[in-house]
């Protein structure tokens, strides 16, 4: 991959563009927090050839939501589970919106 290829992928939400240090700085959190949510399997950062964690914008949004819940007093394991369930619900709603005629009629 050339530098031009990498630059073009910066618009890709799933491109692992951010180092752990930069990700922690952007989220105003610690690298330990990022490790903890990784251990809780909320996000799995990709690894560079040298073994360093790299995060995508999508992963940073997920981490930011977990951080918000932890800051409100939610234990980290519970925060991770909540974020996973929120993400699953959002995906199910997106899929359901694609097939409006298949949704059950609860008005009866």
C-alpha positions in Angstrom: 0.0 0.0 0.0 1.4 3.4 -0.9 1.1 6.6 1.0 -1.6 7.8 -1.5 -3.6 4.6 -0.9 -3.5 5.2 2.9 -4.5 8.8 2.6 -7.5 7.9 0.5 -8.7 5.5 3.1 -8.9 8.1 5.9 -12.6 8.6 5.0 -13.2 4.9 5.7 -14.8 4.5 9.1 -13.1 1.1 9.5 -9.6 2.1 8.5 -7.3 1.8 11.6 -5.7 5.2 11.3 -5.1 6.0 15.0 -2.5 4.8 17.4 -3.4 4.0 21.0 -1.8 7.2 22.3 -3.7 9.4 19.7 -6.9 7.5 20.4 -6.6 8.0 24.1 -5.8 11.7 23.6 -8.8 12.2 21.3 -11.2 10.5 23.8 -9.6 12.3 26.8 -9.0 9.0 28.5 -6.1 6.7 29.3 -4.5 4.0 27.3 -5.4 1.7 30.2 -9.1 2.4 29.5 -8.6 1.4 25.8 -6.9 -1.8 26.9 -9.7 -2.6 29.4 -12.5 -2.2 26.8 -10.4 -4.4 24.5 -10.1 -7.0 27.2 -13.9 -6.8 27.6 -14.1 -7.4 23.9 -16.0 -4.3 23.1 -13.5 -3.4 20.4 -10.6 -5.3 18.9 -8.0 -2.9 17.5 -6.0 -4.0 14.6 -2.3 -4.5 15.0 0.4 -2.8 13.0 3.3 -4.9 11.6 5.1 -4.0 14.8 2.3 -5.2 17.0 1.0 -1.8 18.0 -2.8 -1.2 18.4 -4.5 0.8 15.8 -8.1 2.2 16.0 -10.6 3.2 13.5 -13.1 6.1 13.8 -15.9 3.6 14.3 -14.0 2.0 17.2 -13.4 5.5 18.6 -17.1 6.2 18.6 -17.8 3.0 20.4 -15.1 3.7 22.9 -16.4 7.2 23.5 -19.9 5.9 24.3 -18.4 3.4 26.8 -16.4 6.2 28.3 -19.5 8.3 28.7 -21.3 5.4 30.6 -18.3 4.8 32.8 -18.1 8.5 33.6 -21.7 8.3 34.7 -20.8 5.5 37.2 -21.5 2.4 35.2 -19.0 -0.4 35.8 -16.8 -0.9 32.7 -18.1 -4.5 32.0 -21.7 -3.3 32.2 -20.9 -0.3 30.0 -19.4 -2.5 27.4 -22.4 -4.8 27.4 -24.8 -1.8 27.1 -22.8 -0.4 24.1 -22.9 -3.8 22.4 -26.6 -4.1 22.9 -27.1 -0.5 21.6 -25.1 -1.3 18.5 -27.1 -4.5 17.9 -30.4 -2.6 18.3 -29.2 0.1 15.8 -28.2 -2.6 13.3 -31.5 -4.4 13.7 -33.4 -1.2 13.2 -31.4 -0.5 10.1 -32.2 -3.9 8.7 -35.9 -3.6 9.6 -36.1 -0.3 7.8 -35.0 -2.0 4.6 -38.0 -4.3 4.8 -40.9 -2.2 6.0 -43.6 -4.7 4.7 -42.2 -7.5 6.8 -42.5 -5.8 10.2 -45.2 -7.3 12.5 -48.4 -5.4 12.9 -48.8 -4.8 16.7 -51.9 -2.6 16.3 -54.3 -5.6 16.5 
